[in-house]
Structures are given as C-alpha cells and as structure tokens.
Amino acid sequence: MYFTDRGIEELVERRGEESVTLEWVAEQLRTFVDNNPEFETPIERFATWLARADEDDEE
C-alpha cells in the first residue's frame, strides 16, 4: 500500500456516496494549486493523465 492510498481511502469513505462533475473536480484542483503552488506540476500531470486515460483503449 502506498502512503497516498490512505488519502484515497478517506476520500472514498467521506465522499463515496456523492456524485460530482468533472467541472467540480477541476475547480477543486485549481483551488488546491492556488493554495499549494508547489504542487502545480504534479496536479497538471495528474489532470493530463486523467484526460488521456482512455486513449490506450482506442488504439
């Protein structure tokens, strides 16, 4: 188990029943980077990965 799994598990436990839009997620990511600019690059990489996650399935 990676250290980040704890945060992911907490997210599922606290918010697992909610439905959210990608627009909401994007706004949360923007707010996080505004408050934590040192994470700009990892968040950008994560957002790009999410945006392209299904490209491998199309080939």
SULGI-V394901 format. One record per residue. PHI is phi in whole degrees, -180 to 180 (none if undefined). OMEGA is omega in radians with two decimals (* if undefined). BURIAL is # if it has 16 or more other ideal C-beta (glycine too) atoms within 10 Angstrom, else .. Layout:
BEGIN
phi;omega;burial
PHI;OMEGA;BURIAL
PHI;OMEGA;BURIAL
END
This chain:
BEGIN
phi;omega;burial
none;3.08;.
-83;3.10;.
-56;-3.11;.
-66;3.13;.
-59;3.14;.
-62;3.12;.
-67;3.11;.
-65;3.10;.
-62;3.10;.
-63;3.10;.
-58;-3.14;.
-64;-3.14;.
-63;-3.07;.
-82;-3.00;.
-122;-3.01;.
-58;-3.12;.
-90;-3.09;.
-83;2.96;.
-107;-3.14;.
-133;3.08;.
-96;3.05;.
-66;3.07;.
-62;3.10;.
-64;3.13;.
-61;3.14;.
-60;3.12;.
-65;3.10;.
-64;3.11;.
-65;3.10;#
-62;3.13;.
-62;3.12;.
-59;3.14;.
-68;3.08;#
-59;-3.12;.
-85;-3.08;.
-139;-3.02;.
-60;3.12;.
-67;3.12;.
-99;-3.09;.
-57;-3.11;.
-66;3.11;.
-61;3.13;.
-68;3.10;.
-62;3.12;.
-64;3.12;.
-63;-3.14;.
-63;3.10;#
-64;3.11;.
-61;3.11;.
-61;-3.10;.
-64;-3.06;.
-107;-2.99;.
-56;-3.10;.
-96;-3.13;.
-62;-3.14;.
-64;-3.14;.
-72;-3.06;.
-82;-3.08;.
-81;*;.
END
